[in-house]
Amino acid sequence: MRLSDLQSKNIVNVLDGKNVGSIIDVNVNEMGSIESLVIENNRKFLSFSKEEEIIIFWKDITKIGEDVILVNKQNNYK
């Protein structure tokens, strides 16, 4: 799967059903495996602040579907 394939999917938190945001980057370890997704928080439009990014660890991904990525993330983002 390519990063562009992941970026086209919606990120939805299974705990509250809310859209978390859009993938803007991934963090990869030295072995080449994805460790986490960097999500642009969709709460504020055109914000370039680091605080507006959300990190979703690979272990928190529940399912990657055709149109959506389901994550199990505590609601610790605004």
C-alpha positions in Angstrom: 0.0 0.0 0.0 1.3 3.5 -0.9 1.2 6.6 1.3 -1.1 8.2 -1.4 -3.6 5.3 -0.9 -3.6 5.9 2.9 -4.0 9.7 2.4 -7.2 9.3 0.5 -8.9 7.6 3.4 -10.9 9.2 6.2 -9.6 8.6 9.7 -12.5 7.7 12.1 -12.2 7.1 15.9 -14.2 4.0 16.8 -14.7 5.3 20.4 -16.8 8.4 19.4 -17.4 8.0 15.6 -15.8 11.3 14.8 -13.6 12.1 11.9 -10.1 12.7 13.3 -8.5 14.4 10.3 -6.3 13.8 7.3 -3.0 12.0 7.0 -0.2 14.4 6.2 2.8 12.2 7.0 4.0 8.9 8.4 6.7 8.0 10.8 8.8 5.0 9.7 11.4 3.1 11.8 14.8 2.0 10.7 13.4 -1.3 9.5 11.1 0.5 7.1 7.9 -0.3 9.1 5.3 2.4 9.7 5.3 3.3 13.4 2.6 6.0 13.3 0.5 8.3 11.2 0.7 12.1 11.5 -2.8 13.5 11.2 -3.7 17.1 10.5 -6.4 18.0 13.0 -9.5 19.0 11.0 -10.8 21.2 13.8 -9.0 24.3 12.5 -8.6 25.2 8.9 -5.2 26.1 7.5 -3.4 25.9 10.8 0.3 25.2 10.5 1.1 24.8 14.2 2.7 21.6 15.4 0.1 21.4 18.2 -2.5 20.8 15.6 -1.0 17.5 14.5 -2.2 14.2 16.0 -0.1 11.1 16.2 -1.9 7.8 15.6 0.3 4.9 16.5 0.1 1.8 14.3 -1.0 -0.3 17.2 -4.1 2.0 17.6 -5.3 1.2 14.0 -8.3 -1.2 14.2 -9.0 -1.6 10.5 -8.0 -0.2 7.2 -10.9 -0.4 4.8 -11.5 0.7 1.3 -12.5 4.3 2.2 -11.8 4.6 5.9 -9.2 3.9 8.6 -10.7 3.0 11.9 -8.6 3.9 15.0 -9.0 3.3 18.7 -7.8 6.6 20.1 -8.7 8.1 23.5 -10.3 11.5 22.9 -7.2 13.4 24.0 -7.3 15.8 21.0 -9.4 18.9 20.7 
